[in-house]
């Protein structure tokens, strides 16, 4: 049975997004290798660090919410403790980058 192809607009959009990401990665790598940090490298670094900080805060909130449910032996409680540990480490690392970047 032959599957229908996706619409041409979606494929074009996916290719454009892929080419844009590859071009940005090439330019950022070139800047980093030649000058040690250009404007694109610095803006991408701060954007990724901000994303890491936001994800860590969200992970901490979710883990604390599920850890307080009271059932300490449930699958959700055990994994929320692991999520809390990982999120705390990620938040500390992103905070260190913010402090030492200035």
N, C-alpha and C positions, 0 to 999 in steps of 0.2 A: 504494500500500500504506500503510495507516494504522499509524503507530507507536504502541505502547502507552504510555499516560501513566505517569509516575512515581507512586509511591504518595503518598497524601495527606500522610503523616507527613513525608516528605522535603521536600515543598513548604512545609509549615507551619514546619518547622525552618529552612529557607532564608529564608523571609520574616521569621521572628522574629530570626534572626541579622542580616539586612539592616537591619531596623528598629532593632535594638539598636546597630549600628554608626553608623547615621545619627543616632540620638538622642545617642550619646556625642560624635560630631563636632560636633553643634549646641551641646551644653552646653560642650564644651571651647572652641569658637570664641567663644561668648558670654563665658565667663570670661576668655579672653585679651584680648578687646576691651574689656571693662569694667574689669577690675582689673589687667591686665597679667600675670596668672598666678595662677590659683586652685589648689586642691588637685588637681582632676582634670587640669588642664593639666600640673602638675609631675609627677604620677605617670605620666601618659602619656609625657611627655618622657623621664623616666628609664627607663621600660620600653622605649621605642623605641631609646634609646641603648644599653641593655644588649643588645637584640636585634642592633643593628648591630655591637657589639663581638664578640658571639658568632659572628655570620656572618663577620666579618672573620677571626677566629681560625681558623674552619673552612676558609675559603678559603685562608688561608696554609698550613695543614697539607696540604690537598689539592694545592696548587700545588707545594709543596716535595717532596711524595711523588712526583709525576709528573715533576718536573724532574730528579730524580736517577736516572731509569731509564737514561740514557746515550745514547739516540737523540735527538740534538739537532735533527734535521730533521723529526721526526714532528709531526703535527698536534697531538697531545696536549701535547708539550713546548712548542711555540710558544704555545699558548693558556694553558698553565700559567704561563708568564712574564707574560702579560697579567693573569691572575687574581692573581698575586702582587703586581703593581704596584697594582692596584685595591684588593686586600685590605689592603695596607700603608697606603695612603692613608686608607681607611675606618677602620682601627684607630687611626691617629694622630688623626683627627678626633674619634672617640668618646672617646679619652683626653683630648683637649683640653677637650671638653665636661665630662668628669668633673672635671678639674682646676679649670676656671674656674667651675663651678657651685657649688663649696663656698665 
